[in-house]
Amino acid sequence: MTRPARPARPAHPALLALSLRWKIALTVTAVCCAVAAVLGVLVHNAVARQTVGQVRKETLADLDDALDLYEYGTSREGLNSVLDPAELPAQLSALVHHGRRGSMVGTYHGQRVMWTAAPAGDQVMAVWSPYENTRRSLENLDTAIFGSAVLAATAVALAGLFLAHRISRRLSTTAAVARRITAGDLDARVGTEGVGRRGRPGARDEVAAVAAALDSVAGSLQGRLQAEQRFTADVAHELRTPLTGILASAELLPEGRPKEMINDRLRALHRLTEDLLEISRLDSGAEHPDLAAYELGALVRGSVRGTGLDTEVRVVRDAVVRTDRRRLDRILCNLVLNAHRHGESPVVVTVDVPGEGGSGGGGQGGGYAGKPYTGEPYEGKPHVRTPHDRPPHDGAHRGGPSPIPVVEVRDHGPGFPDELLHRGPQRFRTDAPGRGKGHGLGLTIAVGQAAVLGVELHFTNAPDGGARAVLRLIPPPP
């Protein structure tokens, strides 16, 4: 019976949290310490073997002289020889009693010595040599080896950390550029960060190769998108003139149902063409706002009135904003039309200044549910910002003098689909269940115009149902 394979143990959370630079530095340091330890042991053993061997050799020579002098009955003065010493190590004494000679480190009168001993008749002839200097020399050697290992490990660790920092910095730069490209900045490039020190393309390493590949992908993607934008603009422009002529010609048809159907479809095609042209201008980045100060409540009422749809406007707190009237009207009209087309009545447009003189509408804010808008989704719902997101400049949150005026467009239908909440409006995407039909460019144009104005447009769903679009405007400077 086979035992089931044991699952791999996950890495320690602390190791997973380390950045690449520290992982490389710690790995290099660990390897350096291991190599230093192995080399230190080898050097210590080699030097100790040589030093102790030299002492043992000299002591054995003295033992031979002492045995010769003992055999002839001559004085052994000048030799450190002793007969049957009591401090002879037991192991060495047992060896001698078996008729053999040997050597061993021990003590004599409280000092470390090297003992050599051999049989001398019925006695034991032992000779000793001082061993303290040898032991001290070996300890000094160990200290030097340890200090050298620590110094080498420190130097290698610093060098590894420096190298890892350079690699990590270049990878972080590449990752930051990739995130900018993901956010829509197709002009972002890593550039010459990965080129060799002398600027030679052939001197690139692996990190530079990744950066160059990212730049190549970004350039290719940008080229294709620009070609698509030019194609869309060219097609819309070429359709505009014949459509205008066809619309004029259709007015000459006799009155009746066929004329109404033809004019209705032609007007829809004409609106689509105009929307495509507008998106092309927004994509090109050539649009610039004509900013001026306006009363927000009056602007919103006029925009909603221009749609001709049954929409309730609530002005909880009015404010003066700095904006482009035509572009703001375009944003509000598209949001209101989208709410009526894909949502359900009632559709409510609320103007408020959260954080100014109370708590966001005092419970009559038409979808605020008594809460001031803080730039974050209610009840944990996701939200979508314009491509030009930036930190909130709400003076009410910073203690500054200028709270942010907010316009909310709220319907009571099925709400925005999850894909729109996570990815933002997509062109020609209106296939969400329960959201109706259309060519799907209204919200895309609203987001583009908001980006031109430099304001934030958020899409969320209300906790009690219904889609909610929240536009945060810019107050005029004090």
URZIZI-V606016 format. One line per field, one symbol per residue. ss: DSSP state (~ for helix, > for strand, _ for the rest). A space follows every 50 residues. Layout:
ss: ???
//
This chain:
ss: ____________~~~~~__~~~~~~~~~~~~~~~~~~~~~~~~~~~~~~~ ~~~~~~~~~~~~~~~~~~~~~~________>>>______~~~~~~~~___ _>>>>>>>__>>>>>>>>>>__>>>>>>>>_~~~~~~~~~~~~~~~~~~~ ~~~~~~~~~~~~~~~~~~~~~~~~~~~~~~~~________~~~~______ ~~~__~~~~~~~~~~~~~~~~~~~~~~~~~~~~~~~~~~~~~~~~~~~~~ ______~~~~~~~~~~~~~~~~~~~~~~~~~~~~_______>>>>~~~~~ ~~~~~~~____>>>>____>>>>_~~~~~~~~~~~~~~~~~~_____>>> >>_________________________~~~______________~~~~__ _____>>>>>_______~~~~~~__________________~~~~~~~~~ ~~~__>>>>>>_____>>>>>>__>___
//
